[in-house]
Amino acid sequence: MDALAAEITHNYGRGRRVVAVDGIVGTGAFADDLGMALREAGHPVTRASLTDFLLPRASREQRGADSPEGYYDDRFDYATFQRVLVHPFRMGGSAGFVTASFDASRDRPLEPRWKTAPADAVLLIDGPFLQRSELRGIANFVLYLEPGAAAAGDARASAADALYRTAVGPRATSDAIVELTDSEVPKRVFADRC
């Protein structure tokens, strides 16, 4: 984590920076640990998760509750995610942003809680499919967590991730790749982009 934090801050040392931890499993815990390493290195961090920007259940299940296509295409509210979080965060200054917009347990939008951050701050986002065409270019640094066998527990999520990997090729477009074959010992993988 310290090495990743040092790499991020070396390449993006000042200003508002967006770091994405992309993957189908383990992104929340990994991003929390990375956030701690960034804070210990003296950088203010705001955490957010794409899973707090869901569409209503009726929209999420319009193709069927077990559909990988539905999980991939109809699960997240990318427009709201960008409008209330990413774009205002990047504006800097006193612009407020919202780190969560939807309460999945109650299946309803959340009342916005506006936050601000200092001029030199990191927005650390986690979640699946963060390199989709709708989100391309939102992050300064993208870390992709390769699921390995860790995603085998949820067949629908695994199938949706296969759709994502075919459509986007996140391994080739990421700034860093971490393999989660053993979730207790994540391993950085260096892949040649040529």
N, CA, C and O of each residue as an XYZ file, in Angstrom:
776
protein
N       0.826     -1.199      0.000
C       0.000      0.000      0.000
C       0.866      1.256      0.000
O       0.577      2.234     -0.690
N       1.929      1.202      0.788
C       2.818      2.368      0.832
C       3.447      2.633     -0.532
O       3.586      3.787     -0.939
N       3.827      1.572     -1.237
C       4.437      1.744     -2.559
C       3.429      2.323     -3.552
O       3.779      3.189     -4.353
N       2.187      1.854     -3.504
C       1.163      2.410     -4.391
C       0.879      3.868     -4.048
O       0.752      4.705     -4.942
N       0.779      4.173     -2.763
C       0.539      5.554     -2.337
C       1.680      6.456     -2.806
O       1.443      7.573     -3.265
N       2.909      5.973     -2.691
C       4.062      6.765     -3.125
C       4.042      6.977     -4.638
O       4.375      8.063     -5.114
N       3.660      5.962     -5.386
C       3.584      6.089     -6.843
C       2.520      7.112     -7.246
O       2.751      7.949     -8.119
N       1.365      7.038     -6.609
C       0.271      7.970     -6.922
C       0.681      9.400     -6.597
O       0.507     10.301     -7.417
N       1.218      9.605     -5.415
C       1.550     10.973     -5.000
C       2.778     11.514     -5.739
O       2.918     12.726     -5.902
N       3.658     10.630     -6.182
C       4.786     11.081     -6.992
C       4.295     11.613     -8.341
O       4.738     12.664     -8.804
N       3.375     10.874     -8.962
C       2.868     11.258    -10.278
C       1.805     12.351    -10.224
O       1.662     13.128    -11.168
N       1.063     12.411     -9.125
C      -0.030     13.379     -8.978
C       0.077     13.992     -7.588
O      -0.723     13.688     -6.703
N       1.070     14.854     -7.402
C       1.401     15.358     -6.083
C       0.544     16.482     -5.557
O       0.417     16.642     -4.344
N      -0.056     17.276     -6.452
C      -0.797     18.446     -5.985
C      -2.117     18.557     -6.729
O      -2.294     17.980     -7.802
N      -3.031     19.303     -6.145
C      -4.331     19.532     -6.763
C      -5.319     18.439     -6.404
O      -5.038     17.556     -5.594
N      -6.470     18.523     -7.023
C      -7.498     17.511     -6.809
C      -7.210     16.313     -7.701
O      -7.111     16.442     -8.921
N      -7.076     15.152     -7.084
C      -6.765     13.928     -7.808
C      -7.847     12.898     -7.557
O      -8.349     12.776     -6.439
N      -8.209     12.155     -8.596
C      -9.179     11.076     -8.461
C      -8.450      9.767     -8.701
O      -7.797      9.584     -9.729
N      -8.569      8.861     -7.742
C      -7.957      7.538     -7.838
C      -9.097      6.520     -7.794
O      -9.938      6.559     -6.896
N      -9.117      5.608     -8.773
C     -10.165      4.594     -8.855
C      -9.584      3.215     -8.561
O      -8.549      2.834     -9.110
N     -10.263      2.473     -7.688
C      -9.930      1.075     -7.430
C     -11.052      0.265     -8.072
O     -12.146      0.142     -7.522
N     -10.754     -0.282     -9.242
C     -11.723     -0.951    -10.099
C     -11.643     -2.461     -9.897
O     -10.551     -3.023     -9.812
N     -12.788     -3.108     -9.821
C     -12.810     -4.560     -9.721
C     -14.144     -5.051     -9.220
O     -14.939     -4.278     -8.686
N     -14.390     -6.330     -9.389
C     -15.674     -6.910     -9.013
C     -15.704     -7.348     -7.546
O     -16.782     -7.439     -6.958
N     -14.552     -7.618     -6.952
C     -14.500     -8.024     -5.538
C     -13.349     -7.333     -4.820
O     -12.310     -7.046     -5.414
N     -13.552     -7.074     -3.545
C     -12.474     -6.596     -2.683
C     -12.098     -5.140     -2.815
O     -11.140     -4.705     -2.176
N     -12.807     -4.368     -3.616
C     -12.382     -3.002     -3.867
C     -12.544     -2.088     -2.653
O     -11.713     -1.210     -2.422
N     -13.606     -2.290     -1.882
C     -13.847     -1.422     -0.725
C     -12.749     -1.526      0.313
O     -12.200     -0.514      0.748
N     -12.426     -2.749      0.711
C     -11.379     -2.957      1.717
C     -10.021     -2.504      1.188
O      -9.235     -1.898      1.916
N      -9.754     -2.799     -0.076
C      -8.474     -2.395     -0.665
C      -8.357     -0.874     -0.690
O      -7.317     -0.321     -0.333
N      -9.434     -0.195     -1.113
C      -9.418      1.270     -1.165
C      -9.291      1.871      0.233
O      -8.624      2.891      0.403
N      -9.918      1.260      1.232
C      -9.775      1.746      2.607
C      -8.311      1.686      3.050
O      -7.792      2.631      3.646
N      -7.653      0.559      2.750
C      -6.238      0.412      3.118
C      -5.351      1.392      2.350
O      -4.416      1.964      2.911
N      -5.649      1.580      1.072
C      -4.882      2.540      0.278
C      -5.114      3.959      0.791
O      -4.186      4.766      0.842
N      -6.342      4.256      1.168
C      -6.647      5.569      1.739
C      -5.864      5.826      3.012
O      -5.386      6.938      3.239
N      -5.729      4.799      3.846
C      -4.949      4.938      5.072
C      -3.480      5.231      4.751
O      -2.852      6.064      5.404
N      -2.942      4.545      3.749
C      -1.542      4.783      3.356
C      -1.370      6.198      2.800
O      -0.359      6.846      3.072
N      -2.332      6.677      2.037
C      -2.256      8.044      1.508
C      -2.345      9.071      2.635
O      -1.620     10.065      2.631
N      -3.231      8.831      3.595
C      -3.343      9.751      4.743
C      -2.065      9.769      5.565
O      -1.605     10.832      5.983
N      -1.490      8.587      5.797
C      -0.240      8.510      6.562
C       0.896      9.225      5.847
O       1.850      9.675      6.481
N       0.793      9.328      4.511
C       1.796     10.061      3.735
C       1.478     11.555      3.690
O       2.178     12.318      3.025
N       0.429     11.974      4.392
C       0.116     13.392      4.520
C      -0.846     13.964      3.497
O      -0.872     15.177      3.289
N      -1.636     13.117      2.855
C      -2.561     13.584      1.828
C      -4.011     13.425      2.306
O      -4.405     12.335      2.719
N      -4.807     14.502      2.254
C      -6.227     14.387      2.610
C      -6.951     13.484      1.609
O      -6.751     13.602      0.401
N      -7.786     12.591      2.118
C      -8.487     11.611      1.277
C      -9.976     11.659      1.578
O     -10.388     11.682      2.738
N     -10.773     11.672      0.525
C     -12.215     11.501      0.623
C     -12.545     10.164     -0.026
O     -12.142      9.907     -1.161
N     -13.274      9.315      0.687
C     -13.632      7.988      0.174
C     -15.053      7.995     -0.370
O     -15.942      8.640      0.185
N     -15.252      7.271     -1.459
C     -16.581      7.078     -2.032
C     -16.600      5.721     -2.723
O     -15.562      5.174     -3.094
N     -17.805      5.197     -2.884
C     -17.964      3.913     -3.545
C     -19.065      4.006     -4.585
O     -20.114      4.601     -4.340
N     -18.823      3.421     -5.738
C     -19.842      3.390     -6.784
C     -21.096      2.672     -6.296
O     -22.192      2.946     -6.784
N     -20.949      1.762     -5.347
C     -22.112      1.026     -4.839
C     -23.086      1.922     -4.078
O     -24.192      1.487     -3.759
N     -22.706      3.147     -3.784
C     -23.615      4.113     -3.160
C     -24.298      4.996     -4.203
O     -24.923      6.000     -3.863
N     -24.174      4.611     -5.476
C     -24.814      5.323     -6.581
C     -25.579      4.325     -7.444
O     -25.372      4.241     -8.655
N     -26.461      3.577     -6.801
C     -27.267      2.588     -7.505
C     -28.481      3.245     -8.152
O     -28.898      4.337     -7.767
N     -29.036      2.556     -9.141
C     -30.334      2.915     -9.678
C     -31.403      2.248     -8.810
O     -31.087      1.307     -8.083
N     -32.641      2.699     -8.863
C     -33.710      2.029     -8.108
C     -33.840      0.554     -8.516
O     -33.497      0.180     -9.638
N     -34.334     -0.267     -7.601
C     -34.443     -1.710     -7.810
C     -35.186     -2.033     -9.108
O     -34.773     -2.936     -9.836
N     -36.266     -1.323     -9.412
C     -37.026     -1.591    -10.639
C     -36.146     -1.439    -11.878
O     -36.262     -2.230    -12.814
N     -35.281     -0.452    -11.897
C     -34.354     -0.266    -13.018
C     -33.270     -1.330    -13.020
O     -32.888     -1.841    -14.073
N     -32.774     -1.662    -11.826
C     -31.699     -2.652    -11.732
C     -32.153     -4.029    -12.177
O     -31.342     -4.821    -12.657
N     -33.443     -4.331    -12.026
C     -33.937     -5.676    -12.315
C     -34.809     -5.740    -13.556
O     -35.523     -6.723    -13.751
N     -34.769     -4.715    -14.403
C     -35.637     -4.718    -15.566
C     -35.297     -5.835    -16.548
O     -36.176     -6.273    -17.290
N     -34.067     -6.307    -16.577
C     -33.691     -7.431    -17.449
C     -33.761     -8.759    -16.703
O     -33.458     -9.809    -17.269
N     -34.155     -8.713    -15.445
C     -34.209     -9.926    -14.636
C     -33.188     -9.864    -13.527
O     -32.065     -9.402    -13.732
N     -33.573    -10.331    -12.348
C     -32.723    -10.247    -11.170
C     -31.420    -11.023    -11.328
O     -30.417    -10.676    -10.704
N     -31.421    -12.066    -12.152
C     -30.226    -12.899    -12.292
C     -29.441    -12.629    -13.565
O     -28.550    -13.403    -13.914
N     -29.753    -11.556    -14.257
C     -29.133    -11.277    -15.542
C     -27.762    -10.617    -15.393
O     -27.657     -9.556    -14.778
N     -26.705    -11.228    -15.947
C     -25.397    -10.567    -15.943
C     -25.422     -9.251    -16.716
O     -24.758     -8.291    -16.326
N     -26.191     -9.200    -17.817
C     -26.306     -7.969    -18.592
C     -26.944     -6.863    -17.761
O     -26.526     -5.707    -17.824
N     -27.959     -7.226    -16.984
C     -28.592     -6.248    -16.102
C     -27.631     -5.750    -15.036
O     -27.590     -4.557    -14.735
N     -26.857     -6.667    -14.465
C     -25.877     -6.288    -13.448
C     -24.844     -5.339    -14.036
O     -24.425     -4.386    -13.379
N     -24.438     -5.595    -15.264
C     -23.414     -4.777    -15.906
C     -23.967     -3.443    -16.410
O     -23.326     -2.406    -16.237
N     -25.133     -3.457    -17.023
C     -25.649     -2.260    -17.690
C     -26.643     -1.437    -16.880
O     -26.739     -0.228    -17.091
N     -27.379     -2.045    -15.969
C     -28.510     -1.361    -15.337
C     -28.363     -1.150    -13.833
O     -29.336     -0.767    -13.183
N     -27.223     -1.378    -13.276
C     -27.069     -1.356    -11.817
C     -26.751      0.034    -11.252
O     -27.298      0.422    -10.219
N     -25.879      0.775    -11.917
C     -25.337      2.003    -11.330
C     -25.830      3.254    -12.053
O     -26.087      3.243    -13.257
N     -25.951      4.324    -11.285
C     -26.388      5.623    -11.803
C     -25.141      6.463    -12.101
O     -24.728      7.298    -11.297
N     -24.555      6.219    -13.275
C     -23.306      6.878    -13.639
C     -23.476      8.388    -13.810
O     -22.563      9.153    -13.499
N     -24.633      8.818    -14.299
C     -24.867     10.254    -14.512
C     -24.852     11.002    -13.179
O     -24.204     12.043    -13.064
N     -25.554     10.486    -12.180
C     -25.572     11.128    -10.862
C     -24.192     11.062    -10.216
O     -23.741     12.035     -9.611
N     -23.528      9.928    -10.342
C     -22.180      9.731     -9.815
C     -21.245     10.845    -10.305
O     -20.490     11.423     -9.524
N     -21.308     11.130    -11.592
C     -20.446     12.174    -12.141
C     -20.935     13.572    -11.774
O     -20.134     14.451    -11.454
N     -22.261     13.776    -11.822
C     -22.822     15.109    -11.604
C     -22.639     15.612    -10.176
O     -22.329     16.787     -9.975
N     -22.826     14.735     -9.168
C     -22.776     15.218     -7.781
C     -21.468     14.890     -7.060
O     -21.208     15.417     -5.978
N     -20.642     14.022     -7.656
C     -19.386     13.667     -6.984
C     -18.160     14.074     -7.806
O     -17.402     14.952     -7.393
N     -17.969     13.458     -8.937
C     -16.719     13.628     -9.677
C     -16.535     15.061    -10.189
O     -15.506     15.683     -9.926
N     -17.510     15.581    -10.906
C     -17.354     16.928    -11.478
C     -17.192     18.006    -10.410
O     -16.282     18.827    -10.523
N     -18.045     18.041     -9.368
C     -17.844     19.072     -8.342
C     -16.519     18.919     -7.588
O     -15.887     19.918     -7.243
N     -16.093     17.669     -7.330
C     -14.805     17.463     -6.659
C     -13.679     18.066     -7.496
O     -12.804     18.749     -6.964
N     -13.700     17.817     -8.793
C     -12.648     18.323     -9.675
C     -12.636     19.850     -9.770
O     -11.596     20.445    -10.050
N     -13.784     20.484     -9.538
C     -13.853     21.944     -9.634
C     -12.994     22.617     -8.575
O     -12.506     23.729     -8.782
N     -12.808     21.955     -7.448
C     -11.996     22.533     -6.387
C     -12.697     23.694     -5.715
O     -13.921     23.813     -5.777
N     -11.922     24.545     -5.075
C     -12.495     25.690     -4.375
C     -13.490     25.252     -3.323
O     -13.269     24.278     -2.603
N     -14.577     25.976     -3.244
C     -15.576     25.663     -2.218
C     -16.726     24.844     -2.774
O     -17.748     24.694     -2.104
N     -16.586     24.304     -3.993
C     -17.654     23.495     -4.573
C     -17.906     22.275     -3.695
O     -16.975     21.567     -3.312
N     -19.164     22.042     -3.386
C     -19.533     20.881     -2.580
C     -19.787     19.672     -3.464
O     -20.128     19.807     -4.640
N     -19.619     18.491     -2.888
C     -19.860     17.242     -3.600
C     -20.532     16.264     -2.650
O     -20.504     16.450     -1.434
N     -21.130     15.230     -3.204
C     -21.878     14.231     -2.450
C     -21.225     12.871     -2.675
O     -20.958     12.501     -3.818
N     -20.964     12.119     -1.603
C     -20.282     10.833     -1.744
C     -21.229      9.629     -1.770
O     -20.770      8.495     -1.909
N     -22.527      9.852     -1.641
C     -23.511      8.764     -1.724
C     -24.850      9.363     -2.121
O     -25.237     10.422     -1.626
N     -25.565      8.674     -3.027
C     -26.843      9.216     -3.487
C     -28.016      8.272     -3.329
O     -29.160      8.684     -3.516
N     -27.763      6.996     -2.984
C     -28.866      6.033     -2.969
C     -28.730      5.067     -1.800
O     -27.644      4.559     -1.518
N     -29.851      4.823     -1.123
C     -29.922      3.866     -0.021
C     -30.514      2.570     -0.560
O     -31.726      2.477     -0.757
N     -29.677      1.578     -0.799
C     -30.124      0.319     -1.387
C     -31.082     -0.436     -0.470
O     -32.020     -1.073     -0.950
N     -30.861     -0.375      0.836
C     -31.718     -1.130      1.753
C     -33.154     -0.610      1.754
O     -34.091     -1.377      1.973
N     -33.329      0.687      1.511
C     -34.673      1.279      1.468
C     -35.145      1.532      0.042
O     -36.287      1.936     -0.178
N     -34.268      1.294     -0.921
C     -34.563      1.486     -2.333
C     -35.089      2.893     -2.610
O     -36.132      3.084     -3.236
N     -34.321      3.872     -2.118
C     -34.720      5.267     -2.367
C     -33.488      6.169     -2.322
O     -32.473      5.827     -1.716
N     -33.599      7.335     -2.979
C     -32.480      8.283     -2.951
C     -32.214      8.789     -1.541
O     -33.127      8.888     -0.721
N     -30.972      9.102     -1.274
C     -30.580      9.696     -0.001
C     -30.696     11.210     -0.076
O     -30.552     11.808     -1.143
N     -30.956     11.813      1.060
C     -30.892     13.266      1.153
C     -29.414     13.646      0.976
O     -28.557     13.100      1.671
N     -29.102     14.571      0.059
C     -27.685     14.898     -0.181
C     -26.999     15.459      1.071
O     -27.549     16.310      1.770
N     -25.802     14.968      1.331
C     -24.938     15.504      2.387
C     -23.707     16.065      1.695
O     -22.822     15.324      1.265
N     -23.669     17.381      1.596
C     -22.617     18.046      0.845
C     -21.336     18.114      1.660
O     -21.353     18.415      2.853
N     -20.220     17.827      0.988
C     -18.901     17.857      1.619
C     -17.981     18.745      0.791
O     -18.265     19.049     -0.367
N     -16.892     19.148      1.397
C     -15.840     19.861      0.672
C     -14.505     19.212      1.029
O     -14.426     18.388      1.940
N     -13.482     19.587      0.312
C     -12.145     19.061      0.562
C     -11.140     20.171      0.283
O     -11.454     21.124     -0.430
N      -9.933     20.057      0.840
C      -8.906     21.068      0.561
C      -8.485     21.055     -0.907
O      -8.831     20.140     -1.655
N      -7.745     22.067     -1.303
C      -7.313     22.202     -2.704
C      -6.447     21.025     -3.149
O      -6.535     20.598     -4.300
N      -5.620     20.502     -2.263
C      -4.796     19.326     -2.565
C      -5.421     18.140     -1.855
O      -5.165     17.916     -0.671
N      -6.242     17.377     -2.573
C      -6.952     16.258     -1.956
C      -7.111     15.124     -2.961
O      -7.057     15.327     -4.174
N      -7.307     13.933     -2.424
C      -7.510     12.740     -3.235
C      -8.938     12.257     -3.029
O      -9.381     12.085     -1.894
N      -9.653     12.039     -4.117
C     -10.938     11.350     -4.085
C     -10.649      9.913     -4.460
O     -10.250      9.625     -5.588
N     -10.851      9.012     -3.516
C     -10.543      7.596     -3.707
C     -11.862      6.843     -3.854
O     -12.623      6.701     -2.896
N     -12.118      6.363     -5.070
C     -13.379      5.702     -5.415
C     -13.127      4.218     -5.608
O     -12.103      3.822     -6.164
N     -14.062      3.399     -5.148
C     -13.963      1.963     -5.420
C     -15.250      1.477     -6.054
O     -16.302      2.102     -5.921
N     -15.150      0.358     -6.740
C     -16.329     -0.268     -7.312
C     -16.020     -0.995     -8.606
O     -14.911     -0.920     -9.135
N     -17.029     -1.704     -9.106
C     -16.841     -2.417    -10.370
C     -17.055     -1.497    -11.565
O     -17.725     -0.469    -11.460
N     -16.490     -1.869    -12.677
C     -16.761     -1.246    -13.974
C     -16.368      0.229    -14.042
O     -17.005      0.991    -14.769
N     -15.356      0.645    -13.319
C     -14.975      2.059    -13.266
C     -14.216      2.546    -14.495
O     -13.807      3.705    -14.557
N     -14.024      1.649    -15.485
C     -13.369      2.078    -16.716
C     -14.312      1.971    -17.921
O     -13.862      1.974    -19.067
N     -15.599      1.880    -17.660
C     -16.598      1.880    -18.739
C     -16.453      3.146    -19.573
O     -15.849      4.124    -19.131
N     -17.004      3.124    -20.765
C     -16.899      4.297    -21.639
C     -17.524      5.530    -20.991
O     -17.029      6.639    -21.194
N     -18.609      5.367    -20.210
C     -19.257      6.497    -19.545
C     -18.346      7.170    -18.529
O     -18.517      8.348    -18.215
N     -17.378      6.420    -18.017
C     -16.508      6.926    -16.949
C     -15.065      7.124    -17.392
O     -14.218      7.537    -16.599
N     -14.790      6.837    -18.630
C     -13.407      6.946    -19.115
C     -12.867      8.350    -18.879
O     -13.501      9.339    -19.246
N     -11.701      8.428    -18.268
C     -11.041      9.701    -18.046
C     -11.383     10.404    -16.743
O     -10.867     11.492    -16.487
N     -12.240      9.815    -15.907
C     -12.573     10.499    -14.656
C     -11.457     10.407    -13.633
O     -11.356     11.257    -12.749
N     -10.616      9.386    -13.742
C      -9.584      9.156    -12.731
C      -8.202      9.497    -13.269
O      -7.893      9.256    -14.436
N      -7.383     10.061    -12.397
C      -5.983     10.291    -12.731
C      -5.201      8.983    -12.702
O      -4.269      8.783    -13.481
N      -5.596      8.097    -11.791
C      -4.882      6.839    -11.581
C      -5.921      5.748    -11.373
O      -6.801      5.877    -10.523
N      -5.819      4.666    -12.155
C      -6.757      3.547    -12.033
C      -5.993      2.298    -11.637
O      -5.038      1.890    -12.299
N      -6.433      1.710    -10.550
C      -5.870      0.455    -10.067
C      -6.921     -0.618    -10.295
O      -8.051     -0.488     -9.826
N      -6.561     -1.676    -11.010
C      -7.503     -2.758    -11.310
C      -7.184     -3.965    -10.446
O      -6.053     -4.452    -10.434
N      -8.191     -4.446     -9.721
C      -8.039     -5.658     -8.917
C      -8.524     -6.848     -9.732
O      -9.717     -6.974    -10.005
N      -7.612     -7.706    -10.114
C      -7.989     -8.930    -10.829
C      -8.570     -9.905     -9.819
O      -7.932    -10.203     -8.810
N      -9.767    -10.403    -10.077
C     -10.449    -11.184     -9.053
C      -9.894    -12.577     -8.809
O     -10.003    -13.071     -7.686
N      -9.316    -13.226     -9.780
C      -8.889    -14.603     -9.595
C     -10.072    -15.454     -9.197
O     -11.161    -15.291     -9.748
N      -9.885    -16.358     -8.252
C     -10.968    -17.224     -7.805
C     -11.881    -16.529     -6.807
O     -12.915    -17.083     -6.430
N     -11.521    -15.333     -6.375
C     -12.286    -14.639     -5.336
C     -13.705    -14.299     -5.782
O     -14.583    -14.164     -4.930
N     -13.968    -14.153     -7.092
C     -15.290    -13.766     -7.579
C     -16.217    -14.953     -7.785
O     -17.368    -14.767     -8.182
N     -15.750    -16.156     -7.528
C     -16.530    -17.354     -7.827
C     -17.814    -17.454     -7.013
O     -18.712    -18.200     -7.404
N     -17.942    -16.740     -5.904
C     -19.114    -16.855     -5.047
C     -20.379    -16.289     -5.634
O     -21.455    -16.767     -5.275
N     -20.335    -15.312     -6.505
C     -21.504    -14.678     -7.094
C     -21.442    -14.868     -8.604
O     -20.723    -14.150     -9.299
N     -22.206    -15.844     -9.109
C     -22.150    -16.191    -10.534
C     -22.579    -15.026    -11.413
O     -21.990    -14.801    -12.470
N     -23.607    -14.274    -10.988
C     -24.087    -13.140    -11.794
C     -23.014    -12.055    -11.880
O     -22.764    -11.512    -12.956
N     -22.376    -11.737    -10.744
C     -21.316    -10.722    -10.742
C     -20.132    -11.190    -11.580
O     -19.536    -10.395    -12.307
N     -19.787    -12.467    -11.486
C     -18.676    -13.000    -12.284
C     -18.978    -12.917    -13.772
O     -18.106    -12.564    -14.566
N     -20.207    -13.241    -14.151
C     -20.590    -13.162    -15.563
C     -20.606    -11.706    -16.041
O     -20.198    -11.423    -17.167
N     -21.075    -10.783    -15.195
C     -21.061     -9.362    -15.540
C     -19.624     -8.877    -15.693
O     -19.322     -8.090    -16.591
N     -18.738     -9.347    -14.819
C     -17.330     -8.967    -14.921
C     -16.714     -9.487    -16.217
O     -15.880     -8.815    -16.823
N     -17.125    -10.686    -16.643
C     -16.634    -11.220    -17.922
C     -17.090    -10.332    -19.081
O     -16.323    -10.095    -20.014
N     -18.328     -9.842    -19.032
C     -18.812     -8.897    -20.046
C     -17.952     -7.636    -20.050
O     -17.562     -7.135    -21.104
N     -17.669     -7.139    -18.857
C     -16.856     -5.928    -18.699
C     -15.447     -6.129    -19.257
O     -14.939     -5.292    -20.003
N     -14.829     -7.238    -18.892
C     -13.469     -7.491    -19.366
C     -13.415     -7.615    -20.886
O     -12.446     -7.184    -21.510
N     -14.454     -8.202    -21.484
C     -14.515     -8.318    -22.940
C     -14.737     -6.952    -23.588
O     -14.094     -6.627    -24.586
N     -15.638     -6.159    -23.028
C     -15.987     -4.866    -23.623
C     -14.907     -3.810    -23.429
O     -14.663     -3.003    -24.326
N     -14.261     -3.804    -22.271
C     -13.371     -2.698    -21.910
C     -11.895     -3.089    -21.884
O     -11.035     -2.276    -22.221
N     -11.596     -4.318    -21.490
C     -10.196     -4.710    -21.335
C      -9.508     -3.932    -20.230
O      -8.467     -3.323    -20.475
N     -10.065     -3.933    -18.997
C      -9.528     -3.087    -17.929
C      -8.077     -3.365    -17.567
O      -7.379     -2.471    -17.091
N      -7.626     -4.556    -17.780
C      -6.230     -4.889    -17.464
C      -5.274     -4.053    -18.314
O      -4.224     -3.626    -17.834
N      -5.633     -3.823    -19.558
C      -4.756     -3.095    -20.476
C      -4.814     -1.582    -20.283
O      -3.892     -0.872    -20.687
N      -5.886     -1.082    -19.672
C      -6.044      0.369    -19.553
C      -5.769      0.898    -18.149
O      -5.888      2.099    -17.909
N      -5.408      0.033    -17.236
C      -5.148      0.436    -15.851
C      -3.715      0.916    -15.668
O      -2.810      0.534    -16.411
N      -3.535      1.762    -14.659
C      -2.192      2.222    -14.310
C      -1.465      1.221    -13.429
O      -0.235      1.175    -13.409
N      -2.237      0.416    -12.696
C      -1.658     -0.615    -11.830
C      -2.625     -1.780    -11.772
O      -3.841     -1.595    -11.834
N      -2.085     -2.975    -11.652
C      -2.887     -4.200    -11.561
C      -2.465     -4.938    -10.297
O      -1.277     -5.128    -10.035
N      -3.453     -5.347     -9.528
C      -3.185     -6.147     -8.338
C      -4.001     -7.428     -8.463
O      -5.213     -7.390     -8.675
N      -3.327     -8.542     -8.329
C      -3.962     -9.852     -8.434
C      -4.446    -10.293     -7.061
O      -3.709    -10.228     -6.077
N      -5.712    -10.747     -7.007
C      -6.304    -11.179     -5.734
C      -6.515    -12.685     -5.680
O      -7.493    -13.152     -5.097
N      -5.610    -13.447     -6.278
C      -5.738    -14.902     -6.212
C      -5.804    -15.345     -4.757
O      -6.605    -16.212     -4.407
N      -4.977    -14.764     -3.919
C      -5.032    -14.970     -2.473
C      -5.372    -13.615     -1.866
O      -4.529    -12.719     -1.826
N      -6.619    -13.463     -1.389
C      -7.065    -12.149     -0.902
C      -6.268    -11.672      0.311
O      -6.239    -10.474      0.591
N      -5.630    -12.576      1.028
C      -4.804    -12.195      2.171
C      -3.456    -11.615      1.744
O      -2.829    -10.858      2.485
N      -3.021    -11.984      0.531
C      -1.726    -11.523      0.035
C      -1.892    -10.997     -1.392
O      -1.554    -11.689     -2.352
N      -2.417     -9.768     -1.532
C      -2.535     -9.207     -2.882
C      -1.153     -9.027     -3.495
O      -0.186     -8.713     -2.801
N      -1.075     -9.232     -4.822
C       0.224     -9.180     -5.488
C       0.149     -8.227     -6.672
O      -0.719     -8.365     -7.534
N       1.056     -7.265     -6.712
C       1.134     -6.328     -7.835
C       1.648     -7.074     -9.066
O       2.625     -7.820     -8.996
N       0.977     -6.859    -10.177
C       1.354     -7.479    -11.440
C       1.763     -6.367    -12.387
O       1.062     -5.364    -12.527
N       2.895     -6.553    -13.031
C       3.359     -5.567    -14.006
C       3.113     -6.136    -15.387
O       3.743     -7.117    -15.783
N       2.179     -5.512    -16.134
C       1.823     -5.992    -17.454
C       2.310     -5.010    -18.502
O       2.183     -3.797    -18.334
N       2.851     -5.518    -19.552
C       3.328     -4.679    -20.656
C       2.130     -4.239    -21.481
O       1.348     -5.078    -21.926
N       1.971     -2.928    -21.693
C       0.846     -2.410    -22.452
C       1.085     -2.435    -23.960
O       0.180     -2.096    -24.723
N       2.259     -2.820    -24.405
C       2.573     -2.791    -25.848
C       1.808     -3.857    -26.597
O       1.948     -3.977    -27.814
